[in-house]
């Protein structure tokens, strides 16, 4: 593990040069793609990559414009490069890839990956038109540019995790996707960069989400009453609260693993969470 500040790469060529040097030395490469505003959840992905055998861990920080809709928070999404680099230095990250938009989407860029199938049939795909095409395209580009042995993704964005696993499988990309359990604060709130938008009063409401979900997972027969419970708890809207097959996001079948997924709104902020259901 490096004891110094991470190498900073701002172009794909610089990134590839660094990775090529590690490969010549026989290192196993771990990758953590992010949009920055790093928190303990992101850092846990690096720790998981190390545990899975990565000798070198690189992060990308890129606020991807193609996964934001026209009325979403692209312009105000938190950007904290100096603070992020300090966090990466503190955990011994080896490299930070900080591409400009033109490095990912050069002039004349004409291709995108449009996913289909039950994984993107609804949920976030229904609420955020075009979102997963943006995610799939940027993740594919980053995996091709970084060429890691493994890439860590958090379970907090569960639908995205399943999408990335399908992307890698269907396009035969030679990388292992490492799922990492959701990291939560002391009250159980799933860590997210967007939590920074919440006022203290809104944070108090937000921390009720995981408690209600945990109660539903303990007794799934209470699912139908869940949306009313969330609204009564102070959430402004419930985009969805559903029980799905944990591997396909189709309607669950007997004997299959299940996942409870929720998206709620609190002021101008959307919060996602999910939990396994036995």
N, C-alpha and C positions, 0 to 999 in steps of 0.2 A: 504494500500500500504506500502511495506517495505521501511524503511529509510536507510537500511544497504545494503552492498554488497550482491549480490544474492548468495544463496547456490550454490555450484558447485558440480554437480554429474558427474562422469565419467563412471559409470556402470549403466546398467538397474536396478540392484537391489537397488542402491542408489537412483535413480530416483523414483522407485516405493515406497520406504520407505517414501520419502518426500511427494509424492502425497497421500499416504494412510493416513498420519497424517493430511493433509489438509482436506481430506474427512471426517475423524472422527470429525473434527471441524465444518463440515457442509459447507465447502467452495466450490464454483463453480470454476472449473479449466479452464483457457484459455491457449492455446498453440500456439507458433509461431515457426515453423520449418524454419531454415535458413542454408545457407552455410557460414555464417560469413561475414566479411568485412562490418559490419553493417553501415547503413546510415539512414536518416530520414524516408525513405520508410519502412524499417523494424520496426522502432520505432512507426510509425503510426499504424502498425498492432497490437502492444500491446495496444495502446490507444483505438483502435476499439474494442478489446477484453474486455477491461475494460467497455467501454460504453455498450457492449452487456451483461454485468452482471457478468464478471469474477471477483472473489475475489482474485484469485491468478493467476499470469501469468508466465509461464515458456517458455524459449527459448531453442531450440536445435541449436547447431553450429556443422555442420558436412559437410565437402566437400566430397560429395558422389562419389566415383570413378566409380560406375557402370553407371552413366548417362553421362559420358564423352566418346566421341569417341577416337580412337587411335591418331588422329591428332588434338585434341582439347587442351584446356588450363588447364588441370588438374594440371600439375606440377607448373604452374605459377599463378594459381588462388590465389587471395590475401588472406593471412592468418594472422590475426591480433588479436590474442587471448587477449592480455593485453588491447588493445584499445577497443575491443568489450565488455569485462567485465566492463570496466570503463563506457561505454555508458549504459550498462544495470543497473549498480548501479545508474547512474544519473536519470534514469526514474523509479526506484523502482521496477525493475523486481525481481521476487521472487526466481527464480532458473535458472541456466544455465546448460544444459545437454551437455557435451563435450565428446562424446564417441570416442574412437579410432576405426579404421577400423575393428579391430578384434572383437570389441563388437557388431558391427552391422552385420558383415559377419565373424562369427567364422570359424575356420578350418573345412573343409568339408561342408561348406554351399552349399546347392544343389537345392534351390528353388528360383524361381523368378515369378513375376506377369507380364504377357504379355498382354497388353490391345489390344482391337480390336474395330472395328466399325468406324463410320464417324468421331468421335472426333480425332482419330489418323490416319486418312486415308492419310493425306498429311501435308503440312506446315512444322512444326518442325520435324515431323516424317519422312518426305521425305528427309530432309537435314541431320538429325542426326540419323542414324540407331542405334536402340537399346536404344535411349535416354529415351523414355517413359517407357520402361520396367524397367530401372534403377530408374526412378522417382517413378513409381507405387510401386515398391518393397520397396524402402527406406521409402516412406511416410507411407505405410501400417505398416512397422515395428515400425516406430516412434510413430504412433497413438496407436498401441497395447502396446508399452512400456509405453507411457505417460498416456494413458487412460484419455484424457481430455474430458470436456463437450463440448468445442468448440475449433476449430482451425482456425486461420486467415491466409488467402492467398491473395496476391495482384493480382489485375486485370492486372498488367503489363505483367505477364506471363499468358496470357488469356487461351491459349490452355491447359496449365498445370492446371489451376484452374478448367476448365471443366472436365479434366481427374480425378482430385482428387474428385470432386463431384460425378462422376460416380463410382469411386472406392468405396467410402463410401456407396453409395446406393446399388451397386451390391454385396458387401461383408457384408452388414448389420452391418457395424461398428457403434457403438452407439456414434457418435460425430456429432455435427453441424459444417458444413463448412461455415465460415463467409467470404464472398468476400469483399475486401477493395479497393476502387478506387485508381488508380495509383497516386503516389506522384511525383510531378515534381519540377524542380528548377525554378528560377525566369524567365528563358527564355522558360520554358515549356518542357525541356528535361526530359523524364522519368528517375527517379533515378534508378541506377543499380550499383552493385559492379564493373562491368566491365567498367564503365565509367572511373575508375582509370587508365585504359590503355591508354586513349586518351591524345594526346598532346594538348596544347592550340589551335593550328590551327585546329586540328580535332574536338575539342569541339565546335568550332564556326560552323563547318559544321554540326555536330550532332544536334545542336539546330535548324536546319532547318527542321528536320524530322517532328516534331509535327506540325509545321506550314503548311507544305504541306498536311499532313493528315487532319488537321482541314479544310483546303480549300476543300478537296475532300468530307469530310463528309457534308459540306454545300451544295455541288453540286455533287452528285455521278456520274453524266454524264461525269465528268472529270477524272474518274478512269482510263480509258484506256491510257491517257497521263501521268499518274502518274509515271511509271517507268522512262520515259525519263526525267521528271522533277526532280526526285531524283538524277539521274546520272548528270544532268546539275548542280544540287546544290552542287556536289562534292563527292557524295557517289560512292564508287568503284564498287559496285554490288548491285543488288536488288534480293534477294532470292525469295521473293514473296510480292505482294501487292494485296490483294483480299478482296472482300466483301462477308461475310458469314452469315448464320443464327447464331444469338447470343447465342442460347442454344445448338445447335447440331454441328455447323461448317459445315453443309451441305450447298449446294447452296441455297441462300435465296428464299423464296416464298413470294408472295404478302401478306401483312398484318402481316408478322412475324417480330420480332425484328431482327436487323442486326448489324453486327460488322465489321469494317474495320480493317484488320490486316496487319502488315508489318514487314519484316525482311530485314535489309540492312547490308552491310559490309563497314567498314571504316578502311582501313589498315588491321590489323590482328584481328580487333574487330567486332563482330556481335552485332547489336542493334535491339531490338524488341520494338514495340509500337502497340497500338490499340486504337480505339475510337468507341463509339456507334454511330450508324447512325439512325436518326429518319425517 
